């Protein structure tokens, strides 16, 4: 279903058609966005930025 189906259902005052067309359009948009987010997470998962890698300073204890 597409936006055209949604508009057609609105024009025809078909409540069931509006509901199914709207849900189908939103599901498609959400699935596309989730796929994009999934790809971004997969690309950045193992990437380390230079600012994240820091050397630890040795711990010194004062002995009397």
mmCIF file of the N, C-alpha and C atoms, coordinates in Angstrom:
data_MODEL
# 
_entry.id   MODEL 
# 
loop_
_atom_site.group_PDB 
_atom_site.id 
_atom_site.type_symbol 
_atom_site.label_atom_id 
_atom_site.label_alt_id 
_atom_site.label_comp_id 
_atom_site.label_asym_id 
_atom_site.label_entity_id 
_atom_site.label_seq_id 
_atom_site.pdbx_PDB_ins_code 
_atom_site.Cartn_x 
_atom_site.Cartn_y 
_atom_site.Cartn_z 
_atom_site.occupancy 
_atom_site.B_iso_or_equiv 
_atom_site.pdbx_formal_charge 
_atom_site.auth_seq_id 
_atom_site.auth_comp_id 
_atom_site.auth_asym_id 
_atom_site.auth_atom_id 
_atom_site.pdbx_PDB_model_num 
ATOM 1   N N  . UNK A 1 1  ? 0.833   -1.168 0.000  1.00 0.00 ? 1  UNK A N  1 
ATOM 2   C CA . UNK A 1 1  ? 0.000   0.000  0.000  1.00 0.00 ? 1  UNK A CA 1 
ATOM 3   C C  . UNK A 1 1  ? 0.885   1.242  0.000  1.00 0.00 ? 1  UNK A C  1 
ATOM 4   N N  . UNK A 1 2  ? 0.352   2.297  -0.537 1.00 0.00 ? 2  UNK A N  1 
ATOM 5   C CA . UNK A 1 2  ? 1.122   3.524  -0.658 1.00 0.00 ? 2  UNK A CA 1 
ATOM 6   C C  . UNK A 1 2  ? 0.321   4.707  -0.146 1.00 0.00 ? 2  UNK A C  1 
ATOM 7   N N  . UNK A 1 3  ? 0.915   5.858  -0.243 1.00 0.00 ? 3  UNK A N  1 
ATOM 8   C CA . UNK A 1 3  ? 0.228   7.076  0.151  1.00 0.00 ? 3  UNK A CA 1 
ATOM 9   C C  . UNK A 1 3  ? -0.986  7.312  -0.737 1.00 0.00 ? 3  UNK A C  1 
ATOM 10  N N  . UNK A 1 4  ? -0.878  6.919  -2.002 1.00 0.00 ? 4  UNK A N  1 
ATOM 11  C CA . UNK A 1 4  ? -2.004  7.060  -2.920 1.00 0.00 ? 4  UNK A CA 1 
ATOM 12  C C  . UNK A 1 4  ? -3.201  6.238  -2.441 1.00 0.00 ? 4  UNK A C  1 
ATOM 13  N N  . UNK A 1 5  ? -2.931  5.042  -1.923 1.00 0.00 ? 5  UNK A N  1 
ATOM 14  C CA . UNK A 1 5  ? -4.002  4.209  -1.368 1.00 0.00 ? 5  UNK A CA 1 
ATOM 15  C C  . UNK A 1 5  ? -4.649  4.883  -0.159 1.00 0.00 ? 5  UNK A C  1 
ATOM 16  N N  . UNK A 1 6  ? -3.839  5.523  0.648  1.00 0.00 ? 6  UNK A N  1 
ATOM 17  C CA . UNK A 1 6  ? -4.357  6.225  1.823  1.00 0.00 ? 6  UNK A CA 1 
ATOM 18  C C  . UNK A 1 6  ? -5.256  7.387  1.396  1.00 0.00 ? 6  UNK A C  1 
ATOM 19  N N  . UNK A 1 7  ? -4.798  8.161  0.436  1.00 0.00 ? 7  UNK A N  1 
ATOM 20  C CA . UNK A 1 7  ? -5.601  9.283  -0.048 1.00 0.00 ? 7  UNK A CA 1 
ATOM 21  C C  . UNK A 1 7  ? -6.895  8.785  -0.678 1.00 0.00 ? 7  UNK A C  1 
ATOM 22  N N  . UNK A 1 8  ? -6.817  7.730  -1.445 1.00 0.00 ? 8  UNK A N  1 
ATOM 23  C CA . UNK A 1 8  ? -8.027  7.167  -2.059 1.00 0.00 ? 8  UNK A CA 1 
ATOM 24  C C  . UNK A 1 8  ? -9.031  6.709  -1.007 1.00 0.00 ? 8  UNK A C  1 
ATOM 25  N N  . UNK A 1 9  ? -8.528  6.083  0.046  1.00 0.00 ? 9  UNK A N  1 
ATOM 26  C CA . UNK A 1 9  ? -9.404  5.625  1.120  1.00 0.00 ? 9  UNK A CA 1 
ATOM 27  C C  . UNK A 1 9  ? -10.041 6.803  1.842  1.00 0.00 ? 9  UNK A C  1 
ATOM 28  N N  . UNK A 1 10 ? -9.284  7.887  2.006  1.00 0.00 ? 10 UNK A N  1 
ATOM 29  C CA . UNK A 1 10 ? -9.839  9.079  2.655  1.00 0.00 ? 10 UNK A CA 1 
ATOM 30  C C  . UNK A 1 10 ? -10.939 9.688  1.784  1.00 0.00 ? 10 UNK A C  1 
ATOM 31  N N  . UNK A 1 11 ? -10.665 9.802  0.480  1.00 0.00 ? 11 UNK A N  1 
ATOM 32  C CA . UNK A 1 11 ? -11.654 10.367 -0.432 1.00 0.00 ? 11 UNK A CA 1 
ATOM 33  C C  . UNK A 1 11 ? -12.931 9.532  -0.444 1.00 0.00 ? 11 UNK A C  1 
ATOM 34  N N  . UNK A 1 12 ? -12.768 8.196  -0.415 1.00 0.00 ? 12 UNK A N  1 
ATOM 35  C CA . UNK A 1 12 ? -13.924 7.295  -0.441 1.00 0.00 ? 12 UNK A CA 1 
ATOM 36  C C  . UNK A 1 12 ? -14.568 7.109  0.935  1.00 0.00 ? 12 UNK A C  1 
ATOM 37  N N  . UNK A 1 13 ? -14.002 7.741  1.953  1.00 0.00 ? 13 UNK A N  1 
ATOM 38  C CA . UNK A 1 13 ? -14.496 7.648  3.333  1.00 0.00 ? 13 UNK A CA 1 
ATOM 39  C C  . UNK A 1 13 ? -14.582 6.202  3.808  1.00 0.00 ? 13 UNK A C  1 
ATOM 40  N N  . UNK A 1 14 ? -13.534 5.442  3.461  1.00 0.00 ? 14 UNK A N  1 
ATOM 41  C CA . UNK A 1 14 ? -13.430 4.025  3.827  1.00 0.00 ? 14 UNK A CA 1 
ATOM 42  C C  . UNK A 1 14 ? -12.557 3.916  5.081  1.00 0.00 ? 14 UNK A C  1 
ATOM 43  N N  . UNK A 1 15 ? -13.198 3.836  6.242  1.00 0.00 ? 15 UNK A N  1 
ATOM 44  C CA . UNK A 1 15 ? -12.464 3.830  7.506  1.00 0.00 ? 15 UNK A CA 1 
ATOM 45  C C  . UNK A 1 15 ? -11.505 2.648  7.613  1.00 0.00 ? 15 UNK A C  1 
ATOM 46  N N  . UNK A 1 16 ? -11.947 1.479  7.208  1.00 0.00 ? 16 UNK A N  1 
ATOM 47  C CA . UNK A 1 16 ? -11.085 0.301  7.265  1.00 0.00 ? 16 UNK A CA 1 
ATOM 48  C C  . UNK A 1 16 ? -9.905  0.454  6.308  1.00 0.00 ? 16 UNK A C  1 
ATOM 49  N N  . UNK A 1 17 ? -10.169 0.977  5.133  1.00 0.00 ? 17 UNK A N  1 
ATOM 50  C CA . UNK A 1 17 ? -9.109  1.204  4.156  1.00 0.00 ? 17 UNK A CA 1 
ATOM 51  C C  . UNK A 1 17 ? -8.110  2.242  4.627  1.00 0.00 ? 17 UNK A C  1 
ATOM 52  N N  . UNK A 1 18 ? -8.612  3.294  5.290  1.00 0.00 ? 18 UNK A N  1 
ATOM 53  C CA . UNK A 1 18 ? -7.729  4.324  5.843  1.00 0.00 ? 18 UNK A CA 1 
ATOM 54  C C  . UNK A 1 18 ? -6.807  3.708  6.889  1.00 0.00 ? 18 UNK A C  1 
ATOM 55  N N  . UNK A 1 19 ? -7.395  2.926  7.767  1.00 0.00 ? 19 UNK A N  1 
ATOM 56  C CA . UNK A 1 19 ? -6.625  2.289  8.838  1.00 0.00 ? 19 UNK A CA 1 
ATOM 57  C C  . UNK A 1 19 ? -5.540  1.376  8.277  1.00 0.00 ? 19 UNK A C  1 
ATOM 58  N N  . UNK A 1 20 ? -5.906  0.518  7.346  1.00 0.00 ? 20 UNK A N  1 
ATOM 59  C CA . UNK A 1 20 ? -4.916  -0.427 6.808  1.00 0.00 ? 20 UNK A CA 1 
ATOM 60  C C  . UNK A 1 20 ? -3.865  0.282  5.952  1.00 0.00 ? 20 UNK A C  1 
ATOM 61  N N  . UNK A 1 21 ? -4.277  1.298  5.178  1.00 0.00 ? 21 UNK A N  1 
ATOM 62  C CA . UNK A 1 21 ? -3.319  2.023  4.349  1.00 0.00 ? 21 UNK A CA 1 
ATOM 63  C C  . UNK A 1 21 ? -2.341  2.821  5.214  1.00 0.00 ? 21 UNK A C  1 
ATOM 64  N N  . UNK A 1 22 ? -2.863  3.453  6.258  1.00 0.00 ? 22 UNK A N  1 
ATOM 65  C CA . UNK A 1 22 ? -2.005  4.216  7.167  1.00 0.00 ? 22 UNK A CA 1 
ATOM 66  C C  . UNK A 1 22 ? -1.010  3.304  7.870  1.00 0.00 ? 22 UNK A C  1 
ATOM 67  N N  . UNK A 1 23 ? -1.500  2.186  8.399  1.00 0.00 ? 23 UNK A N  1 
ATOM 68  C CA . UNK A 1 23 ? -0.616  1.251  9.100  1.00 0.00 ? 23 UNK A CA 1 
ATOM 69  C C  . UNK A 1 23 ? 0.454   0.685  8.168  1.00 0.00 ? 23 UNK A C  1 
ATOM 70  N N  . UNK A 1 24 ? 0.081   0.377  6.937  1.00 0.00 ? 24 UNK A N  1 
ATOM 71  C CA . UNK A 1 24 ? 1.046   -0.150 5.975  1.00 0.00 ? 24 UNK A CA 1 
ATOM 72  C C  . UNK A 1 24 ? 2.096   0.897  5.620  1.00 0.00 ? 24 UNK A C  1 
ATOM 73  N N  . UNK A 1 25 ? 1.665   2.140  5.425  1.00 0.00 ? 25 UNK A N  1 
ATOM 74  C CA . UNK A 1 25 ? 2.608   3.207  5.087  1.00 0.00 ? 25 UNK A CA 1 
ATOM 75  C C  . UNK A 1 25 ? 3.576   3.466  6.240  1.00 0.00 ? 25 UNK A C  1 
ATOM 76  N N  . UNK A 1 26 ? 3.064   3.503  7.459  1.00 0.00 ? 26 UNK A N  1 
ATOM 77  C CA . UNK A 1 26 ? 3.922   3.732  8.623  1.00 0.00 ? 26 UNK A CA 1 
ATOM 78  C C  . UNK A 1 26 ? 4.874   2.558  8.842  1.00 0.00 ? 26 UNK A C  1 
ATOM 79  N N  . UNK A 1 27 ? 4.396   1.346  8.663  1.00 0.00 ? 27 UNK A N  1 
ATOM 80  C CA . UNK A 1 27 ? 5.252   0.171  8.832  1.00 0.00 ? 27 UNK A CA 1 
ATOM 81  C C  . UNK A 1 27 ? 6.403   0.203  7.837  1.00 0.00 ? 27 UNK A C  1 
ATOM 82  N N  . UNK A 1 28 ? 6.128   0.617  6.619  1.00 0.00 ? 28 UNK A N  1 
ATOM 83  C CA . UNK A 1 28 ? 7.178   0.700  5.596  1.00 0.00 ? 28 UNK A CA 1 
ATOM 84  C C  . UNK A 1 28 ? 8.210   1.757  5.972  1.00 0.00 ? 28 UNK A C  1 
ATOM 85  N N  . UNK A 1 29 ? 7.752   2.921  6.402  1.00 0.00 ? 29 UNK A N  1 
ATOM 86  C CA . UNK A 1 29 ? 8.665   4.000  6.782  1.00 0.00 ? 29 UNK A CA 1 
ATOM 87  C C  . UNK A 1 29 ? 9.499   3.618  8.002  1.00 0.00 ? 29 UNK A C  1 
ATOM 88  N N  . UNK A 1 30 ? 8.883   2.972  8.968  1.00 0.00 ? 30 UNK A N  1 
ATOM 89  C CA . UNK A 1 30 ? 9.605   2.556  10.169 1.00 0.00 ? 30 UNK A CA 1 
ATOM 90  C C  . UNK A 1 30 ? 10.636  1.488  9.824  1.00 0.00 ? 30 UNK A C  1 
ATOM 91  N N  . UNK A 1 31 ? 10.274  0.542  8.969  1.00 0.00 ? 31 UNK A N  1 
ATOM 92  C CA . UNK A 1 31 ? 11.212  -0.514 8.579  1.00 0.00 ? 31 UNK A CA 1 
ATOM 93  C C  . UNK A 1 31 ? 12.428  0.066  7.857  1.00 0.00 ? 31 UNK A C  1 
ATOM 94  N N  . UNK A 1 32 ? 12.200  1.049  6.994  1.00 0.00 ? 32 UNK A N  1 
ATOM 95  C CA . UNK A 1 32 ? 13.312  1.687  6.283  1.00 0.00 ? 32 UNK A CA 1 
ATOM 96  C C  . UNK A 1 32 ? 14.224  2.404  7.277  1.00 0.00 ? 32 UNK A C  1 
ATOM 97  N N  . UNK A 1 33 ? 13.643  3.132  8.208  1.00 0.00 ? 33 UNK A N  1 
ATOM 98  C CA . UNK A 1 33 ? 14.439  3.866  9.203  1.00 0.00 ? 33 UNK A CA 1 
ATOM 99  C C  . UNK A 1 33 ? 15.217  2.899  10.099 1.00 0.00 ? 33 UNK A C  1 
ATOM 100 N N  . UNK A 1 34 ? 14.598  1.820  10.513 1.00 0.00 ? 34 UNK A N  1 
ATOM 101 C CA . UNK A 1 34 ? 15.297  0.835  11.339 1.00 0.00 ? 34 UNK A CA 1 
ATOM 102 C C  . UNK A 1 34 ? 16.447  0.181  10.583 1.00 0.00 ? 34 UNK A C  1 
ATOM 103 N N  . UNK A 1 35 ? 16.256  -0.089 9.298  1.00 0.00 ? 35 UNK A N  1 
ATOM 104 C CA . UNK A 1 35 ? 17.347  -0.642 8.487  1.00 0.00 ? 35 UNK A CA 1 
ATOM 105 C C  . UNK A 1 35 ? 18.513  0.334  8.405  1.00 0.00 ? 35 UNK A C  1 
ATOM 106 N N  . UNK A 1 36 ? 18.210  1.627  8.246  1.00 0.00 ? 36 UNK A N  1 
ATOM 107 C CA . UNK A 1 36 ? 19.270  2.644  8.218  1.00 0.00 ? 36 UNK A CA 1 
ATOM 108 C C  . UNK A 1 36 ? 20.013  2.697  9.544  1.00 0.00 ? 36 UNK A C  1 
ATOM 109 N N  . UNK A 1 37 ? 19.266  2.671  10.636 1.00 0.00 ? 37 UNK A N  1 
ATOM 110 C CA . UNK A 1 37 ? 19.892  2.706  11.957 1.00 0.00 ? 37 UNK A CA 1 
ATOM 111 C C  . UNK A 1 37 ? 20.730  1.456  12.187 1.00 0.00 ? 37 UNK A C  1 
ATOM 112 N N  . UNK A 1 38 ? 20.243  0.318  11.737 1.00 0.00 ? 38 UNK A N  1 
ATOM 113 C CA . UNK A 1 38 ? 20.977  -0.938 11.884 1.00 0.00 ? 38 UNK A CA 1 
ATOM 114 C C  . UNK A 1 38 ? 22.306  -0.858 11.138 1.00 0.00 ? 38 UNK A C  1 
ATOM 115 N N  . UNK A 1 39 ? 22.283  -0.317 9.937  1.00 0.00 ? 39 UNK A N  1 
ATOM 116 C CA . UNK A 1 39 ? 23.511  -0.180 9.150  1.00 0.00 ? 39 UNK A CA 1 
ATOM 117 C C  . UNK A 1 39 ? 24.496  0.765  9.828  1.00 0.00 ? 39 UNK A C  1 
ATOM 118 N N  . UNK A 1 40 ? 24.003  1.866  10.395 1.00 0.00 ? 40 UNK A N  1 
ATOM 119 C CA . UNK A 1 40 ? 24.883  2.811  11.084 1.00 0.00 ? 40 UNK A CA 1 
ATOM 120 C C  . UNK A 1 40 ? 25.523  2.189  12.311 1.00 0.00 ? 40 UNK A C  1 
ATOM 121 N N  . UNK A 1 41 ? 24.759  1.437  13.070 1.00 0.00 ? 41 UNK A N  1 
ATOM 122 C CA . UNK A 1 41 ? 25.302  0.782  14.251 1.00 0.00 ? 41 UNK A CA 1 
ATOM 123 C C  . UNK A 1 41 ? 26.333  -0.270 13.853 1.00 0.00 ? 41 UNK A C  1 
ATOM 124 N N  . UNK A 1 42 ? 26.036  -1.022 12.816 1.00 0.00 ? 42 UNK A N  1 
ATOM 125 C CA . UNK A 1 42 ? 26.970  -2.056 12.363 1.00 0.00 ? 42 UNK A CA 1 
ATOM 126 C C  . UNK A 1 42 ? 28.280  -1.446 11.885 1.00 0.00 ? 42 UNK A C  1 
ATOM 127 N N  . UNK A 1 43 ? 28.220  -0.292 11.218 1.00 0.00 ? 43 UNK A N  1 
ATOM 128 C CA . UNK A 1 43 ? 29.439  0.348  10.738 1.00 0.00 ? 43 UNK A CA 1 
ATOM 129 C C  . UNK A 1 43 ? 30.270  0.930  11.868 1.00 0.00 ? 43 UNK A C  1 
ATOM 130 N N  . UNK A 1 44 ? 29.631  1.445  12.887 1.00 0.00 ? 44 UNK A N  1 
ATOM 131 C CA . UNK A 1 44 ? 30.368  2.113  13.953 1.00 0.00 ? 44 UNK A CA 1 
ATOM 132 C C  . UNK A 1 44 ? 30.669  1.214  15.148 1.00 0.00 ? 44 UNK A C  1 
ATOM 133 N N  . UNK A 1 45 ? 30.194  -0.004 15.130 1.00 0.00 ? 45 UNK A N  1 
ATOM 134 C CA . UNK A 1 45 ? 30.344  -0.869 16.288 1.00 0.00 ? 45 UNK A CA 1 
ATOM 135 C C  . UNK A 1 45 ? 31.807  -1.133 16.638 1.00 0.00 ? 45 UNK A C  1 
ATOM 136 N N  . UNK A 1 46 ? 32.612  -1.430 15.663 1.00 0.00 ? 46 UNK A N  1 
ATOM 137 C CA . UNK A 1 46 ? 33.994  -1.794 15.944 1.00 0.00 ? 46 UNK A CA 1 
ATOM 138 C C  . UNK A 1 46 ? 34.971  -0.690 15.583 1.00 0.00 ? 46 UNK A C  1 
ATOM 139 N N  . UNK A 1 47 ? 34.462  0.463  15.261 1.00 0.00 ? 47 UNK A N  1 
ATOM 140 C CA . UNK A 1 47 ? 35.299  1.597  14.932 1.00 0.00 ? 47 UNK A CA 1 
ATOM 141 C C  . UNK A 1 47 ? 35.700  2.287  16.222 1.00 0.00 ? 47 UNK A C  1 
ATOM 142 N N  . UNK A 1 48 ? 37.016  2.526  16.406 1.00 0.00 ? 48 UNK A N  1 
ATOM 143 C CA . UNK A 1 48 ? 37.476  3.228  17.590 1.00 0.00 ? 48 UNK A CA 1 
ATOM 144 C C  . UNK A 1 48 ? 37.988  4.596  17.171 1.00 0.00 ? 48 UNK A C  1 
ATOM 145 N N  . UNK A 1 49 ? 37.529  5.606  17.861 1.00 0.00 ? 49 UNK A N  1 
ATOM 146 C CA . UNK A 1 49 ? 38.019  6.936  17.599 1.00 0.00 ? 49 UNK A CA 1 
ATOM 147 C C  . UNK A 1 49 ? 39.274  7.163  18.429 1.00 0.00 ? 49 UNK A C  1 
ATOM 148 N N  . UNK A 1 50 ? 40.146  8.041  17.934 1.00 0.00 ? 50 UNK A N  1 
ATOM 149 C CA . UNK A 1 50 ? 41.386  8.303  18.634 1.00 0.00 ? 50 UNK A CA 1 
ATOM 150 C C  . UNK A 1 50 ? 41.144  8.873  20.021 1.00 0.00 ? 50 UNK A C  1 
ATOM 151 N N  . UNK A 1 51 ? 40.083  9.633  20.184 1.00 0.00 ? 51 UNK A N  1 
ATOM 152 C CA . UNK A 1 51 ? 39.810  10.233 21.484 1.00 0.00 ? 51 UNK A CA 1 
ATOM 153 C C  . UNK A 1 51 ? 39.393  9.192  22.521 1.00 0.00 ? 51 UNK A C  1 
ATOM 154 N N  . UNK A 1 52 ? 38.888  8.060  22.070 1.00 0.00 ? 52 UNK A N  1 
ATOM 155 C CA . UNK A 1 52 ? 38.464  7.022  23.003 1.00 0.00 ? 52 UNK A CA 1 
ATOM 156 C C  . UNK A 1 52 ? 39.645  6.229  23.553 1.00 0.00 ? 52 UNK A C  1 
ATOM 157 N N  . UNK A 1 53 ? 40.725  6.129  22.797 1.00 0.00 ? 53 UNK A N  1 
ATOM 158 C CA . UNK A 1 53 ? 41.870  5.347  23.211 1.00 0.00 ? 53 UNK A CA 1 
ATOM 159 C C  . UNK A 1 53 ? 42.787  6.249  24.021 1.00 0.00 ? 53 UNK A C  1 
ATOM 160 N N  . UNK A 1 54 ? 42.920  5.951  25.305 1.00 0.00 ? 54 UNK A N  1 
ATOM 161 C CA . UNK A 1 54 ? 43.787  6.739  26.165 1.00 0.00 ? 54 UNK A CA 1 
ATOM 162 C C  . UNK A 1 54 ? 44.710  5.811  26.924 1.00 0.00 ? 54 UNK A C  1 
ATOM 163 N N  . UNK A 1 55 ? 45.898  6.303  27.181 1.00 0.00 ? 55 UNK A N  1 
ATOM 164 C CA . UNK A 1 55 ? 46.859  5.514  27.953 1.00 0.00 ? 55 UNK A CA 1 
ATOM 165 C C  . UNK A 1 55 ? 46.607  5.782  29.428 1.00 0.00 ? 55 UNK A C  1 
ATOM 166 N N  . UNK A 1 56 ? 46.669  4.739  30.201 1.00 0.00 ? 56 UNK A N  1 
ATOM 167 C CA . UNK A 1 56 ? 46.465  4.902  31.631 1.00 0.00 ? 56 UNK A CA 1 
ATOM 168 C C  . UNK A 1 56 ? 47.774  5.311  32.288 1.00 0.00 ? 56 UNK A C  1 
ATOM 169 N N  . UNK A 1 57 ? 47.671  6.228  33.206 1.00 0.00 ? 57 UNK A N  1 
ATOM 170 C CA . UNK A 1 57 ? 48.850  6.645  33.940 1.00 0.00 ? 57 UNK A CA 1 
ATOM 171 C C  . UNK A 1 57 ? 49.075  5.638  35.076 1.00 0.00 ? 57 UNK A C  1 
ATOM 172 N N  . UNK A 1 58 ? 50.343  5.358  35.368 1.00 0.00 ? 58 UNK A N  1 
ATOM 173 C CA . UNK A 1 58 ? 50.613  4.396  36.441 1.00 0.00 ? 58 UNK A CA 1 
ATOM 174 C C  . UNK A 1 58 ? 50.121  4.933  37.794 1.00 0.00 ? 58 UNK A C  1 
ATOM 175 N N  . UNK A 1 59 ? 49.653  4.026  38.599 1.00 0.00 ? 59 UNK A N  1 
ATOM 176 C CA . UNK A 1 59 ? 49.154  4.393  39.926 1.00 0.00 ? 59 UNK A CA 1 
ATOM 177 C C  . UNK A 1 59 ? 50.333  4.440  40.878 1.00 0.00 ? 59 UNK A C  1 
ATOM 178 N N  . UNK A 1 60 ? 50.459  5.553  41.542 1.00 0.00 ? 60 UNK A N  1 
ATOM 179 C CA . UNK A 1 60 ? 51.548  5.680  42.500 1.00 0.00 ? 60 UNK A CA 1 
ATOM 180 C C  . UNK A 1 60 ? 50.950  5.757  43.897 1.00 0.00 ? 60 UNK A C  1 
ATOM 181 N N  . UNK A 1 61 ? 51.621  5.111  44.802 1.00 0.00 ? 61 UNK A N  1 
ATOM 182 C CA . UNK A 1 61 ? 51.189  5.161  46.194 1.00 0.00 ? 61 UNK A CA 1 
ATOM 183 C C  . UNK A 1 61 ? 52.295  5.781  47.003 1.00 0.00 ? 61 UNK A C  1 
ATOM 184 N N  . UNK A 1 62 ? 51.916  6.565  47.945 1.00 0.00 ? 62 UNK A N  1 
ATOM 185 C CA . UNK A 1 62 ? 52.900  7.194  48.804 1.00 0.00 ? 62 UNK A CA 1 
ATOM 186 C C  . UNK A 1 62 ? 53.187  6.262  49.961 1.00 0.00 ? 62 UNK A C  1 
ATOM 187 N N  . UNK A 1 63 ? 54.444  5.867  50.075 1.00 0.00 ? 63 UNK A N  1 
ATOM 188 C CA . UNK A 1 63 ? 54.843  4.991  51.186 1.00 0.00 ? 63 UNK A CA 1 
ATOM 189 C C  . UNK A 1 63 ? 55.659  5.793  52.142 1.00 0.00 ? 63 UNK A C  1 
ATOM 190 N N  . UNK A 1 64 ? 55.404  5.673  53.421 1.00 0.00 ? 64 UNK A N  1 
ATOM 191 C CA . UNK A 1 64 ? 56.146  6.426  54.420 1.00 0.00 ? 64 UNK A CA 1 
ATOM 192 C C  . UNK A 1 64 ? 57.206  5.597  55.047 1.00 0.00 ? 64 UNK A C  1 
# 
